[in-house]
Amino acid sequence: MKVPTVMVQGTTSDAGKSTLVAGLCRAMHRRGVRVAPFKPQNMSLNSAVGVDGGELGRAQALQAQAAGIDPTSDMNPVLIKPNSDTGAQIIIHGRPVGELSAAAYHDYKPIARQAVLTSYDRLSAAYDLILVEGAGSPAEINLREGDIANMGFAEAVDCPVVLIADIDRGGVFAHLVGTLALLRESERARITGFVINRFRGDLALLAPGLEWLVAHTGKPVFGVLPYLEGLHIDAEDAISRLPECAAPCAGLAVRVPVLPRIANHTDLDPLRVHPQVDFRYVQDGAELAGADLVILPGSKSVRADLAWLRERGWQRHLERHVRYGGKLIGICGGLQMLGERIADPHGLESAAGESAGFGWLELETVLHPEKQLRNVSGRLRLDEARVRGYEIHMGESRGAALDRPALSLDDGRPDGAMSADGRILGTYLHGLFEEPEACTALLRWAGLAAPVAIDHAQQREQMLERLADCIERSLDLERLLPGVTAIPTRLRAQT
């Protein structure tokens, strides 16, 4: 028996596909449906480590949490991590298989397609319902040949498609009708209806447009999701829309450079929503003036991003920041930048070679083909605060600075380093601020006198519940997911 499968595609990137799938996963989980998220192909620099030890998109890990299950790499069998405008690391079933140009990946798609179908079959054997997220837009006709991310997948498994569009961008009806116009007839027939996302205002004013859309396309609108103020869940890739302070806020001033290839910026989400933190992403080193804490985040192309920082004069601004008592944290690629040298002898991120680091920690890093992927826990050396996160890196660091580790991991390994003067901390651990105890300790170290403990994991759960409540109120789930509520009972009767 074919497992029920519904795919969510969007008229644009960031239309709300990830959010809708996460909310549907939680709504179905609450109804007792064994549901799994699935994204055939994901291009993202925000990733997580599944319980199988494989890498997958951060959004799919969140969707798994919404579904009440552990994330695995089968939920995102093809992950593409760009390291330039024309090349990327290709990850299949959670493991890197190589660096490919866009043209080379096009030739590789038949292999990727088989990986996608294999993972889908495994999930189908274990769950009652598969909720699939597309990528970008199905109307990207230049990418139609060999597609495995949108309609190519939907046609391969013969599943219906729901099309979502973001009205907050403007032009929502043009987005929907234009997308339909660019699809093949068989693809248009596969779309069962529409969801409109991020609507503000009086729904009655939208009614004439919805009536026209239904009459013009012959397809229903399953519902309109309101703009949810303050909703913040893990972003798939781009730095999310969470508003930052329009004017200086009271509290600890935290600044983060927006690197061209910034990776796993979700590490910083607990600080972005912390009520005592004035958090800002910045483009210019001069904006570090007055900062208490600067964080160098992860990077998919560490040497290239390090060169970008140097070209823009960041080194002198960072030196000034530390010299006047500011604190500095480097996470993963940021840790590597803090050292004396980064070598890439195999050309894993770009052309083979090496770069001088900032030299503030006595360590050197060599990139190796074998990627380190693991979920870890331990304690901060600052005050033995509990910490939990994950490692995703291809570099191995050595040097005297590691004799002053920043963390002690439960598996017996030390991690990272602290400078002798205690002003600089580096770590390979993503998720550094997730645990309330660790976040509080780090904010206190950075200069906040009495940090409030914020449970970010609990906040994420509350966001998922709020999102599911909204979906239950706003969408016609019986039409969007016909017959799904009867699935668990029927399947249990067969076993």
C-alpha positions in Angstrom: 0.0 0.0 0.0 1.3 3.4 -1.0 1.8 5.7 2.0 -0.1 9.0 1.8 2.3 11.7 0.7 1.6 15.4 0.2 4.2 17.9 -1.1 4.4 21.6 -0.3 5.9 23.7 -3.0 6.4 27.5 -3.0 6.1 30.2 -5.6 9.4 31.6 -4.4 12.1 30.9 -1.9 11.1 31.8 1.6 7.4 31.6 0.7 6.8 29.5 3.9 7.3 25.9 2.8 9.5 25.0 5.8 7.1 26.7 8.2 4.0 25.1 6.7 5.5 21.6 6.8 6.7 22.1 10.4 3.3 23.2 11.4 1.5 20.4 9.6 3.9 17.9 11.2 3.0 19.1 14.7 -0.7 19.3 13.9 -0.7 15.7 12.6 1.5 14.5 15.5 -1.0 15.9 17.9 -3.7 13.9 16.1 -1.8 10.7 16.6 -0.5 10.3 13.0 3.0 8.9 12.6 4.3 11.6 10.3 7.7 12.2 8.8 9.1 15.3 7.0 11.1 14.9 3.8 13.0 17.3 1.6 14.5 15.5 -1.4 17.1 18.2 -2.2 18.1 21.1 0.0 20.6 23.8 -0.7 21.5 25.2 2.7 24.4 26.1 5.0 22.3 25.5 8.1 22.6 21.9 9.0 22.2 19.4 11.8 23.5 15.9 12.7 20.8 13.2 12.8 20.7 10.3 15.2 22.2 8.2 12.4 25.3 10.4 12.5 24.5 11.9 9.1 24.1 15.5 8.1 20.7 17.0 7.1 19.2 20.4 6.7 18.4 22.3 9.9 14.8 22.9 8.8 14.3 19.1 8.5 15.7 18.5 12.0 13.1 21.1 13.3 10.3 19.4 11.3 11.3 16.1 12.8 11.0 17.6 16.3 7.6 18.9 15.3 6.6 15.4 14.3 7.8 14.0 17.6 10.6 11.9 16.0 14.4 11.8 15.8 15.9 13.4 12.7 17.8 11.2 10.3 19.6 11.9 7.0 16.8 10.1 5.1 14.7 13.1 5.8 17.0 15.2 3.6 18.9 12.7 1.4 20.6 15.3 -0.9 22.1 18.4 0.8 24.0 20.9 -1.2 26.3 23.3 0.7 27.5 26.1 -1.6 31.1 27.2 -1.1 31.2 29.7 -4.1 28.8 31.1 -6.6 29.4 28.1 -8.9 30.4 25.2 -6.7 29.2 23.3 -3.7 29.8 20.3 -1.5 27.4 17.5 -2.2 26.1 15.4 0.7 24.3 12.2 0.0 22.6 10.2 2.8 24.3 12.4 5.3 27.9 12.1 4.0 29.9 14.3 1.6 30.6 12.7 -1.7 32.7 15.6 -3.2 32.8 19.1 -4.5 30.9 19.7 -7.8 30.3 22.7 -10.0 26.7 23.5 -11.0 27.3 21.9 -14.4 28.8 18.7 -12.9 26.0 18.4 -10.4 23.5 18.5 -13.3 25.2 15.4 -14.7 25.2 13.8 -11.2 21.4 14.2 -10.8 20.5 10.6 -11.8 22.6 9.3 -8.9 21.1 11.8 -6.6 17.6 10.9 -7.8 18.2 7.3 -6.8 19.3 8.3 -3.3 16.2 10.4 -3.0 13.9 7.5 -3.9 15.7 5.1 -1.6 15.3 7.4 1.4 11.6 8.0 0.5 11.0 4.3 0.4 12.6 3.8 3.8 10.5 6.5 5.3 7.4 5.2 3.6 7.9 1.8 5.3 8.0 3.4 8.7 5.4 6.2 8.8 1.7 6.8 8.1 2.2 10.1 6.3 5.1 11.8 4.5 5.0 15.6 4.3 7.4 16.7 1.6 9.0 20.2 1.2 10.0 21.4 -2.2 12.9 23.7 -2.9 12.8 27.2 -4.4 10.0 27.3 -7.0 8.7 24.7 -9.5 8.6 27.5 -12.1 12.4 27.6 -12.4 12.1 26.2 -15.9 15.9 26.3 -16.4 16.2 23.6 -13.8 13.4 21.4 -15.0 15.5 18.8 -16.7 16.3 16.0 -14.3 14.5 17.8 -11.4 14.4 16.0 -8.1 13.5 18.9 -5.9 10.0 19.8 -7.0 7.7 18.4 -9.7 10.3 15.8 -10.8 9.9 14.2 -7.4 6.2 14.7 -7.2 5.7 12.9 -10.5 8.1 10.1 -9.6 6.1 9.2 -6.5 2.8 10.4 -7.9 1.9 12.7 -5.0 -0.4 15.8 -4.8 1.1 19.2 -4.4 0.0 22.2 -2.3 1.3 25.6 -3.6 2.1 28.3 -1.0 2.8 31.9 -1.6 3.8 34.8 0.6 1.4 37.8 0.4 3.7 39.9 2.6 6.0 40.2 -0.4 3.3 41.6 -2.6 2.0 40.3 -5.9 0.7 37.0 -4.4 -1.9 36.4 -7.2 0.7 37.0 -9.9 3.0 34.6 -8.1 0.4 31.9 -8.0 -1.1 32.3 -11.5 2.4 32.9 -13.0 3.7 29.7 -11.4 0.8 27.7 -12.8 1.3 29.2 -16.3 5.0 28.0 -16.4 4.1 24.4 -15.4 3.4 21.5 -17.8 -0.2 20.5 -18.0 0.4 17.3 -15.9 2.2 19.4 -13.3 -0.7 21.9 -13.0 -3.1 19.0 -12.6 -1.0 17.8 -9.7 -1.6 21.0 -7.7 -4.6 20.4 -5.5 -4.9 24.0 -4.1 -3.2 27.0 -2.5 -2.2 28.3 0.8 -1.6 32.1 1.3 1.0 32.9 3.9 1.8 35.9 6.1 -1.5 37.9 5.7 -2.0 41.1 7.7 -5.2 42.9 8.2 -8.9 42.2 7.5 -9.5 38.9 5.8 -12.7 40.2 4.3 -10.7 42.6 2.1 -8.9 39.6 0.6 -12.1 37.7 -0.2 -12.6 39.2 -3.7 -9.1 38.2 -4.7 -9.5 34.7 -3.4 -12.9 34.3 -5.3 -11.2 35.4 -8.5 -8.3 33.0 -8.0 -10.6 30.1 -7.5 -12.6 31.0 -10.5 -9.6 31.6 -12.7 -7.6 28.5 -11.8 -10.4 26.1 -10.8 -8.4 25.2 -7.7 -9.4 25.9 -4.1 -7.6 28.0 -1.5 -7.1 25.8 1.5 -6.7 28.8 3.8 -4.9 32.0 4.6 -2.2 31.9 7.3 -1.9 35.2 9.2 1.4 37.0 9.8 2.5 35.6 13.2 4.3 38.4 15.0 7.3 37.1 17.0 7.2 33.6 15.4 10.8 32.4 15.2 11.8 28.9 14.2 15.0 27.6 12.8 15.7 29.2 9.4 16.5 26.9 6.5 19.3 29.0 5.2 18.9 32.8 4.9 19.1 34.9 8.0 15.5 35.0 9.1 13.2 37.9 9.4 13.3 38.2 13.1 13.5 42.0 13.7 16.5 43.3 15.5 16.5 46.4 17.6 15.8 49.6 15.6 17.5 51.6 18.2 20.1 50.7 20.8 18.7 48.4 23.4 19.6 48.1 27.1 21.6 45.1 27.8 24.7 43.2 26.5 25.7 44.4 23.0 26.4 41.4 20.7 27.7 41.9 17.2 28.2 39.2 14.5 29.7 39.8 11.0 27.6 38.6 8.1 30.1 36.4 6.3 29.5 35.7 2.6 29.3 32.0 3.4 28.0 32.1 6.9 27.0 28.7 8.1 24.8 27.5 11.0 23.8 31.0 12.0 21.0 29.3 13.9 23.6 28.9 16.6 22.9 32.5 17.5 19.1 32.4 17.7 19.1 32.1 21.5 20.9 35.4 21.7 18.7 37.1 19.1 15.6 36.4 21.2 17.2 37.0 24.6 15.5 40.0 26.4 18.8 41.2 27.8 20.8 41.1 24.6 21.1 43.9 22.0 21.9 41.6 19.0 22.9 42.8 15.6 24.3 41.3 12.4 26.8 43.8 11.0 28.5 44.4 7.6 31.2 46.8 8.7 33.9 46.4 11.3 33.3 50.0 12.4 29.9 48.8 13.8 31.7 46.9 16.5 32.1 50.2 18.5 30.5 49.7 21.9 30.1 46.0 21.5 30.5 43.8 24.6 30.8 40.5 22.7 31.7 39.7 19.1 31.1 36.3 17.6 32.8 34.9 14.5 30.3 32.4 13.3 30.7 29.2 11.2 31.6 29.4 7.6 31.4 27.0 4.6 34.5 28.6 3.0 36.7 29.6 6.0 39.7 30.9 4.0 37.6 32.9 1.6 35.6 34.4 4.4 38.8 35.2 6.4 40.1 37.0 3.3 36.8 38.9 3.0 37.2 40.1 6.6 40.8 41.1 6.1 40.0 43.0 2.9 37.5 45.1 4.8 39.7 46.0 7.7 38.0 43.8 10.3 41.3 42.7 11.9 42.0 46.1 13.3 38.5 46.6 14.6 38.6 43.2 16.3 42.0 43.9 17.8 40.6 47.2 19.2 37.6 45.4 20.5 39.6 42.9 22.5 42.3 45.4 23.6 39.6 47.6 25.2 38.1 44.6 27.2 35.6 43.2 24.8 35.0 39.4 24.5 35.4 37.4 21.3 34.0 33.9 20.5 34.8 31.9 17.4 32.5 29.0 16.5 33.7 26.2 14.2 35.1 28.2 11.2 35.3 31.2 13.5 37.6 29.1 15.8 39.8 28.3 12.9 40.1 32.0 12.0 41.3 32.8 15.5 44.3 30.6 15.0 47.7 31.1 13.3 47.2 29.2 10.1 44.5 27.4 8.0 45.7 24.9 5.5 43.5 23.2 2.8 46.0 20.9 1.0 43.3 18.9 -0.8 41.4 22.0 -2.1 38.2 21.0 -0.2 36.7 24.4 0.1 38.4 26.2 -2.8 41.9 26.1 -4.5 44.4 24.2 -2.5 46.6 26.4 -0.3 46.8 28.0 3.1 46.0 31.2 4.8 47.3 33.1 7.8 44.7 33.3 10.6 44.3 36.2 12.9 46.8 34.7 15.3 45.0 35.3 18.5 45.1 31.6 19.5 48.2 29.5 19.2 46.8 26.8 17.0 46.8 25.6 13.4 44.1 23.9 11.4 44.4 21.5 8.5 41.3 20.6 6.5 40.8 16.8 5.8 38.3 15.0 3.5 36.7 13.1 6.3 34.0 15.3 7.9 33.5 15.2 11.6 29.8 14.7 12.4 28.6 14.0 15.9 26.1 15.1 18.6 27.9 15.9 21.8 27.4 17.2 25.3 29.7 18.3 28.1 30.6 21.3 30.3 32.0 24.7 29.8 35.3 25.2 31.6 34.1 28.7 32.6 32.0 27.4 35.5 31.1 23.8 34.6 27.8 24.8 33.0 26.2 22.1 31.0 26.4 22.4 27.2 24.9 20.4 24.4 25.3 20.7 20.6 26.8 19.1 17.5 30.0 19.1 15.5 30.1 19.6 11.7 33.6 20.3 10.4 36.3 19.1 8.1 39.2 20.7 10.0 41.5 19.3 12.7 43.2 21.9 14.9 46.4 21.4 16.8 48.5 23.7 19.0 49.4 24.9 22.5 46.1 26.9 22.8 44.2 23.6 23.0 45.9 23.0 26.4 43.4 25.6 27.7 40.2 24.0 26.3 36.9 25.8 26.4 34.9 22.7 27.0 35.2 19.2 28.5 33.0 16.8 26.5 31.2 13.8 28.0 33.0 11.5 25.6 36.3 12.4 27.3 37.6 14.8 24.6 38.5 18.5 25.3 37.2 21.0 22.8 38.3 24.4 21.7 40.5 26.9 23.5 40.6 30.0 25.6 43.2 32.7 25.5 45.5 33.2 28.4 43.9 36.5 29.3 40.4 34.9 29.2 39.0 37.3 26.6 38.8 35.0 23.6 37.0 31.6 23.4 36.9 29.2 20.5 34.9 26.0 20.0 33.9 23.5 17.3 30.5 23.1 19.1 27.4 24.3 17.3 24.5 25.0 19.5 26.7 26.6 22.1 23.9 28.9 23.5 21.1 26.3 23.4 21.3 25.1 27.0 20.1 27.7 29.5 22.9 27.0 31.9 25.6 27.5 29.2 24.0 30.6 27.7 23.8 32.2 31.1 27.4 31.4 31.9 28.6 32.8 28.6 26.6 36.0 28.9 28.0 36.5 32.4 31.5 36.0 31.1 30.8 38.5 28.4 29.8 41.1 30.9 26.1 40.8 31.7 25.8 41.1 35.5 22.6 39.1 36.1 21.6 37.0 33.0 18.1 35.7 32.9 18.0 32.0 32.1 16.1 31.4 28.9 15.1 27.8 27.8 15.4 28.1 24.0 14.3 24.5 23.5 11.1 25.2 25.4 10.6 28.4 23.4 11.0 26.4 20.2 8.3 23.9 21.4 6.0 26.8 22.2 6.5 28.2 18.8 5.7 24.9 17.2 2.5 24.6 19.2 1.5 28.1 18.3 2.1 27.4 14.7 0.1 24.2 14.8 -2.8 26.0 16.5 -2.8 28.6 13.8 -2.8 26.0 11.1 -5.7 24.2 12.7 -7.7 27.4 12.8 -6.8 28.8 9.4 -6.5 25.9 7.0 -9.1 23.3 5.8 -7.0 20.3 6.8 -9.6 17.7 5.7 -9.2 19.0 2.1 -5.5 19.6 2.3 -4.8 16.2 3.8 -7.8 14.2 2.8 -8.4 11.1 4.9 -5.2 11.3 6.9 -7.0 11.2 10.3 -8.1 7.7 9.6 -4.7 6.4 8.7 -3.3 5.4 12.1 -6.3 3.3 13.1 -6.4 1.6 9.7 -2.6 0.8 9.8 -2.7 -0.4 13.4 -5.5 -2.8 12.4 -3.3 -4.3 9.7 -0.4 -5.1 12.1 
